[in-house]
Amino acid sequence: MSRPSTSFTEPRHLPPLPRIVPGLVRVRKRRGVRRAIAWIAVAVALVESAGLLYPRARALALSLEETPAARGQRLATSLGCFSCHGPAGVGGTHNPGSEEGEVPAFGEQTQMMYVKGADDLREYILDGAPQRKREDPDYQAKVQAAALRMPAYRAFVSATQVEDLVAYLRATSGQVLPDAALAARGAAIAGELSCFSCHGPLGAGGVANPGSFKGYIPGFWDRDFDELVRDDGELREWIGKGALPRISNHPIGRIFFHRQAIKMPKYEDVRPQDDLDALVAYVRWIRAGSWRTLASADAHH
C-alpha cells in the first residue's frame, strides 16, 4: 500500500506544550534578579580594584568628585605647608625669634589677624607676604628676626593651583559663616563635633576612606551630596542615625556601607533634636553655595 502524501500546506498537529507552574516562573525570575545583582556587585568590585591601580580609570568610572578646596588641601600637603603650620594647619610649630613664638595657624579665625582678603592670600603664597608688608621696614625686621620664614612659591605653582590653595585656606579659615541664626548655630555645633575633620574643610570632602564606594568621605558641595541626600528628612537621618536605609539596605550599597573603614557617627543619642535641626540648616547652607562669594571677599567684610 502506498502512503498518502502530506501537503506542506496542511496544518500540522503538534503535541501540546507542557504547562509551566507559575511559581516556577517566579523562582526563575528571582534567581535572575539575584544573578544580575551578583554580576553588578562583581563589576563594581572589579572597577574598584582597578581603581586602586589606575586612579584615573576609577575617577572616570565612578564620577569621583573633586572640589577646589580638596585639591588645595592635597597640594598644601605636597608643598610641605603643614610642616610649619602644623597638622591640618592648626599651628603650634615653635618659631624662635618671632613675636608670636610659633607659626600661625590657618583656621580658628587666625587668618583675620594677617589677611585682609583673598588677594593677600595669593601674595602670601606667591611671594611670602603681601607687597604692602614686604615694603614695610618694621615687618621686614620681624621676619629677619624669626627662625622660620614664609617661603615664596611663585616658581613652583600654577595659577590654577594658587586658586585651589586660596579655596582651601578660605574654607578652613573659620570666617565663612552663615547669617541665619539657626545655620550659624549649626556651624558652631559642627565645629564642636569636628565634622570637617572627616568631611574636609567647610565640607569640601576628599578625605580617604578605605572600603567605601568611591574611596573617600563625601563632601557637601556638589553631586556626591545630592546622590546621598534627597531631602531634609534624609539629611536629618544621616546626622541622627548615621545611616540611611536606602543606602545601607541596598543589595549593593550595603556591601560598601558596612565595609568602609570610617562610618558616619550616630548623633541622635548624644545631641538634642534642636542641635540636629541646626546642623541640617548649616549643611543645607553649605550646599546652597551662597558662601562662595563670601570666600572670595575680604575677611573684614
C-alpha positions in Angstrom: 0.0 0.0 0.0 1.2 3.4 -0.8 1.3 6.1 2.0 -0.8 9.1 1.3 1.1 12.2 0.5 1.1 15.0 3.0 0.9 18.6 1.7 3.1 21.2 3.3 0.0 23.5 3.4 -1.9 21.2 5.7 -1.9 22.1 9.4 0.4 20.1 11.5 -0.8 18.8 14.8 1.9 19.4 17.4 1.8 17.9 20.8 0.6 20.3 23.5 3.2 22.3 25.3 3.7 21.3 28.9 2.2 23.6 31.5 4.7 25.6 33.4 3.9 26.1 37.1 3.5 29.9 37.8 5.6 29.5 41.0 8.5 28.2 39.0 8.4 31.3 36.8 8.6 33.5 39.9 11.5 31.4 41.2 13.4 31.8 38.0 12.7 35.5 37.9 14.0 35.9 41.5 17.1 33.8 40.5 17.6 36.1 37.5 17.4 39.2 39.7 19.8 37.7 42.2 22.2 36.7 39.4 22.0 40.2 37.9 22.8 41.8 41.3 25.7 39.5 41.8 27.1 40.4 38.4 26.7 44.1 39.2 28.5 43.6 42.5 31.3 41.8 40.8 31.6 44.5 38.1 31.7 47.2 40.8 34.3 45.3 42.7 36.4 45.0 39.6 36.1 48.7 38.9 37.1 49.4 42.5 40.1 47.0 42.3 41.2 48.5 39.0 40.9 52.0 40.5 43.5 51.1 43.1 46.0 50.6 40.3 44.5 53.1 37.9 43.1 56.1 39.8 42.1 57.9 36.6 40.1 54.9 35.4 38.3 54.8 38.8 37.6 58.6 38.5 36.0 58.1 35.1 34.0 55.0 36.0 32.6 56.3 39.3 32.4 60.0 38.6 34.6 61.0 41.6 34.1 64.4 42.9 37.0 66.8 43.5 36.4 70.3 44.9 39.0 73.1 44.6 39.4 73.1 48.4 40.1 69.4 48.5 42.7 69.8 45.7 44.2 72.7 47.7 44.4 70.7 50.8 46.3 67.9 49.0 48.6 70.5 47.3 49.3 72.1 50.7 50.5 68.7 51.9 52.8 68.2 48.9 54.2 71.7 49.3 55.1 71.0 52.9 52.8 73.7 54.3 51.8 71.5 57.3 55.4 71.0 58.3 55.4 74.6 59.7 51.7 75.4 60.1 51.1 72.2 62.0 48.8 69.2 61.2 45.8 70.3 59.2 47.1 73.9 59.6 46.2 74.2 63.3 49.5 75.8 64.1 51.8 75.0 67.0 55.2 74.8 65.4 57.7 76.6 67.5 59.3 79.7 65.8 62.1 81.2 67.9 62.6 84.9 67.4 59.0 85.6 66.2 56.6 87.8 68.0 54.0 85.0 68.4 56.6 82.4 69.3 55.1 79.9 66.8 54.0 79.7 63.2 50.4 80.9 62.8 47.5 78.5 62.1 45.2 78.6 59.0 41.9 78.2 60.9 40.2 79.2 64.1 39.8 82.7 62.6 43.6 83.3 62.9 43.7 84.5 59.3 41.8 87.7 60.2 44.9 88.8 62.1 47.1 88.5 59.0 44.9 88.6 55.9 42.6 91.3 54.5 41.2 89.2 51.7 41.8 86.6 49.0 44.4 88.8 47.2 46.5 88.8 50.4 46.4 85.0 50.5 47.6 84.9 46.9 50.5 87.2 47.7 51.4 85.1 50.7 51.5 82.0 48.6 53.4 83.5 45.6 55.8 85.9 47.4 55.8 85.0 51.1 53.8 88.2 52.0 51.6 90.9 50.5 53.5 93.7 48.8 52.4 96.2 51.5 54.2 94.1 54.1 57.3 93.4 52.0 57.7 97.2 51.7 57.3 97.8 55.4 60.7 98.0 57.2 59.2 97.1 60.6 57.6 94.0 59.1 60.9 93.0 57.4 62.8 93.4 60.7 60.4 91.0 62.4 60.7 88.5 59.5 64.5 88.6 59.7 64.4 88.0 63.5 62.3 84.9 63.2 63.9 81.4 62.6 61.1 80.2 60.3 60.0 82.4 57.4 57.2 82.0 54.9 58.6 80.7 51.6 57.6 82.1 48.2 56.1 79.5 45.9 55.8 81.6 42.7 58.2 79.4 40.8 56.5 76.2 41.9 52.8 76.6 41.5 50.5 77.4 38.6 47.7 80.0 38.6 45.1 77.2 39.0 47.0 75.7 41.9 47.1 79.1 43.6 43.3 79.3 43.3 42.9 75.8 44.8 45.1 76.8 47.7 43.1 80.0 48.2 39.9 78.0 48.2 41.3 75.7 50.8 42.6 78.4 53.1 39.3 80.4 52.9 37.3 77.2 53.6 39.3 76.4 56.7 39.6 80.0 57.9 36.6 79.8 60.3 35.4 83.2 58.8 33.0 81.9 56.2 29.8 81.8 58.3 26.0 82.0 57.6 23.9 85.0 58.7 20.8 83.0 59.6 20.7 82.2 63.3 19.8 78.5 63.0 22.5 77.8 60.4 25.1 79.9 62.4 24.3 77.7 65.4 24.8 74.7 63.3 28.2 76.0 62.2 29.2 76.2 65.9 28.0 72.7 66.6 29.8 71.3 63.5 33.0 72.9 65.0 32.4 71.3 68.4 31.8 67.9 66.7 34.8 68.2 64.4 32.7 67.4 61.4 35.2 68.8 59.0 38.0 66.5 60.2 36.2 63.8 58.2 34.2 65.8 55.6 37.1 68.2 54.7 37.4 72.0 55.1 33.9 73.5 55.1 32.6 70.1 53.9 34.8 70.0 50.8 35.1 66.2 51.0 38.0 64.2 49.7 39.3 62.6 53.0 40.3 59.0 52.2 38.0 56.2 53.4 39.2 52.7 52.5 36.5 50.2 51.6 33.9 52.9 50.7 32.3 53.0 47.3 34.3 56.0 46.0 37.3 55.6 48.3 36.7 58.9 50.2 34.3 60.6 52.6 31.8 62.6 50.6 31.5 66.4 51.0 28.6 68.8 51.0 29.5 70.9 47.9 28.2 69.1 44.9 27.0 65.8 43.2 28.2 63.4 46.0 25.9 65.1 48.4 22.9 65.1 46.0 23.3 61.4 45.4 23.2 60.6 49.1 20.7 63.2 50.3 17.3 63.7 48.6 15.7 65.9 51.1 16.0 67.3 54.7 14.5 64.2 56.1 17.3 62.0 54.7 19.9 64.6 55.8 18.5 64.5 59.4 18.6 60.7 59.3 22.2 60.6 58.2 23.1 63.0 61.1 20.9 61.4 63.7 21.3 57.7 62.9 24.5 57.7 60.9 22.8 55.6 58.2 20.1 55.7 55.6 18.1 52.5 54.8 18.0 53.5 51.1 21.8 53.0 51.1 22.5 50.7 54.0 19.9 48.1 52.9 20.5 48.3 49.2 21.8 45.0 47.8 25.0 46.6 46.5 25.1 49.8 48.7 25.1 47.8 51.9 28.3 46.0 50.9 30.3 49.2 50.8 28.3 50.8 53.7 29.3 48.1 56.1 32.8 47.5 54.7 34.0 51.1 54.8 36.6 51.9 57.4 35.2 55.2 58.6 31.5 55.3 59.3 29.2 58.2 60.0 28.6 58.7 63.8 25.1 58.4 65.2 24.3 61.7 67.0 20.7 61.4 68.0 21.6 59.8 71.3 24.1 62.4 72.3 22.7 65.7 71.0 19.2 67.1 71.3 16.9 67.4 68.3 17.4 71.2 68.2 21.1 70.6 67.5 20.3 68.2 64.7 18.0 70.7 63.2 20.7 73.4 63.4 23.2 71.0 61.7 20.7 70.3 58.9 20.3 74.1 58.3 24.1 74.6 58.3 24.8 71.7 55.9 22.0 73.0 53.6 23.6 76.4 53.7 26.9 75.0 52.6 25.3 73.0 49.7 23.4 76.1 48.5 26.7 77.7 47.8 25.9 81.3 48.7 29.1 81.3 50.9 31.3 81.0 47.7 31.1 84.8 47.3 32.0 85.3 50.9 35.0 83.0 50.5 36.5 85.4 47.9 35.5 88.6 49.6 37.6 90.5 52.1 37.9 88.9 55.5 36.7 92.1 57.2 33.6 92.4 55.1 
